[in-house]
Amino acid sequence: MDERVSWQYMSETYPDMWVAIREPEMDGPDVISGIIEAVLSDDEIIECENNHLYDGLKFRRTTEGNWGGIIESNFIIEVS
């Protein structure tokens, strides 16, 4: 699909799925609209994100689900 669609369309058309969005129009962290690059299941999302780290795609899940994972982060707390 090369047509820009709204987030509402994505979430209603692809419930409980991940959407890879090209050229997203954002309002802070929220997607307003974009071009759908791919629609993915929970099992497919990690591989797709890893393969497209630098492609400028945004990945959003259309509805909440029962999935989990690990968030890895490095942070430093400085005390003055």
For each residue, the residues with C-beta under 8 A, 3 or more apart:
1: 5 35 36
2: 35
3: 35
4: 23 25 33 34 35
5: 1 9 10 33 34 35 36
6: 9 10 32 33
7: 10 11 30 31 32 33 34 60
8: 11 12
9: 5 6 12 13
10: 5 6 7 13 14 19 21 31 34 36 60 62
11: 7 8 14 15 62 63
12: 8 9 15
13: 9 10
14: 10 11 17 19 39 62
15: 11 12 62 63
16: 61 62 63 65
17: 14 39 40 41 61 62
18: 39 40 41 42 44 45 48 59 60 61 62
19: 10 14 36 38 39 40 59 60 61 62
20: 36 37 38 39 40 48 52 57 58 59
21: 10 24 31 34 35 36 37 57 58 59 60
22: 34 35 36 37 56 57
23: 4 34 35
24: 21 31 32 33 34 58
25: 4 31 32 33 34
26: 29 30 31 32 58
27: 30 32
28:
29: 26
30: 7 26 27
31: 7 10 21 24 25 26 34 58 60
32: 6 7 24 25 26 27
33: 4 5 6 7 24 25
34: 4 5 7 10 21 22 23 24 25 31 58
35: 1 2 3 4 5 21 22 23
36: 1 5 10 19 20 21 22 39
37: 20 21 22 57
38: 19 20 48
39: 14 17 18 19 20 36
40: 17 18 19 20 44 45 48 59
41: 17 18 44 45
42: 18 45 65 67
43:
44: 18 40 41 47 48
45: 18 40 41 42 48 49 59
46: 49 50 69
47: 44 50 51
48: 18 20 38 40 44 45 51 52 59
49: 45 46 52 53 59
50: 46 47 53
51: 47 48
52: 20 48 49 55 57
53: 49 50
54:
55: 52
56: 22
57: 20 21 22 37 52
58: 20 21 24 26 31 34
59: 18 19 20 21 40 45 48 49
60: 7 10 18 19 21 31
61: 16 17 18 19 64 65
62: 10 11 14 15 16 17 18 19
63: 11 15 16
64: 61
65: 16 42 61
66:
67: 42
68:
69: 46
70:
71:
72:
73:
74:
75:
76:
77:
78:
79:
80:
